[in-house]
Amino acid sequence: MTHDRPLVVADDETLFDEILRLAAAVGCEIQRASDLVEAADHWARAPLVLLDETALDGELPFRAGIFLVTKGAPAPATWRRAFESGVEKVITLPDGEPALVGALADIAEGPGTPGGCVIGVVGGRGGAGASLLAATIGVVAAKQGDALLVDCDQLGGGLDLLLGAELDQGLRWPGVLVGGGRISLPALAGALPEHRCGGVRLPFVSCDREGNGPSPEAIASVVEAGRRGGAVVVCDLPRHLGPEAGVVLDRADLVVLVVPAEVRACAAAKRVAGRLSDRCRRIRLIVRGPAPGGLDPEQAARVVGIPLMTSMAPERLLDKAVENGRFEPRSRGPLITAAQLVVAEARAALDKAEAVA
């Protein structure tokens, strides 16, 4: 046995099998001892010790990170013995599964990788170009490091279609069965399709044309996996900001609202901005041309009521390319330029938040 794996001291085979199942779900290898005598050589150096009730019959050497795992609610006498023995936490299965999974995942993954941040992209009206911008932000972020593109709009047609990847292998939301559970970024990325552009790989999770869309709990699990893994997580959000969008807004370091340079579009975007302002710490506006009535970006920002980040001209020929299954923004085009600003702003917001913390 090695010393870098959680130590399980359990005589109960059924309980041990449950712990083994949960550990396997997060890729955490464990080591087992049948009693405290067998556990002695590994007790002090194991990152976590999990006990069943039988182990409380012996005298536990002092250390931090001892969890008692029980099937069903323990009796008052068991609570007392656990407290007197120096147990840090009592986890009751099955209700306590998330807590145990989280502790095992922390060990399997190690400390969270710094630099993870969350960017939400919302259209001020339908057809504003939010999905195009979200995908481009994902490509820019992937060129700088790890990135993950998340489709949160069940009625958007699927980001895989936008990326020309509808036939690619990999899970879509109906198959991403994470619920509210913990998942590691490498395990998640390995199950997803990838968009390849300019030598970089951008894993993405897309809605499908059939089946259910993502639940709020599933979106939260995927977003947290990306953030913990140090990735820039880019979320394409629906305009109707329900619970699915809410879990992203609660975690977002930056939210970008995209609006065409049209009066009616800005009026619609103002309503969206009002709802965003109730949930978000940092919102910025991107105005997309052309402006058929001559509305300039600063005027649009005053109408919508949020700070202007930038404006961008239409991406020439991109719509036709996307229709033909090719998502290839020009390297110096307006989409890439705007996306670079978004990623830089998100990283600056994250650095500022971490400095304050």
Secondary structure, DSSP 8 states (H G I E B T S, - for coil): --SSS-EEE---HHHHHHHHHHHHHTT---EEESSHHHHTTTTTTSS-EEE-GGGGGS-----S-EEEEEES---HHHHHHHHHHT--EEEEETTTHHHHHHHHHHHHH-S--TT-EEEEEEESSTTSSHHHHHHHHHHHHHHHS-EEEEE--TTS--HHHHTT-TTS-S--GGG---TT----HHHHHHHS-EEEETTEEEEEE---SSS----HHHHHHHHHHHHHTT-EEEEE--SS--HHHHHHHTT-SEEEEEEES-HHHHHHHHHHHHHHHTT-S-EEEEEES--TT---HHHHHHHHTS-EEEEE---TTHHHHHHTT-----TTSHHHHHHHHHHHHHHHHHHHHHHH-
